[in-house]
Amino acid sequence: MPIIQSAKKALRGSKRKRVFNLRKKDQVSKVVKNLKKLVGEKKIKDAEKLFTQVQKTLDKAVKTGLLKQNTVSRKKSRLSAMLVRAK
């Protein structure tokens, strides 16, 4: 446990940020998982509609610093390629 007051304050802040980050990361993984599930079930029209939401969620994750830009670019590229192959 931290002893110094500023360290205690930093610990409180990091605990709070951890909750937000975990929530956002869980949301990102759920959306991507739903897209993959729809593609697996050959529901391409629904998957294309969901793909815009996936892109939006991933871009927000970059904006907040949750994920890095290259990681998100790679994910979006692979997901779009998966959609194209499924058509």
PyMOL commands that set and color helices and strands:
alter all, ss='L'
color gray80, all
select helices_A, chain A and resi 5-40+44-63+69-86
alter helices_A, ss='H'
color red, helices_A
deselect
rebuild
show_as cartoon
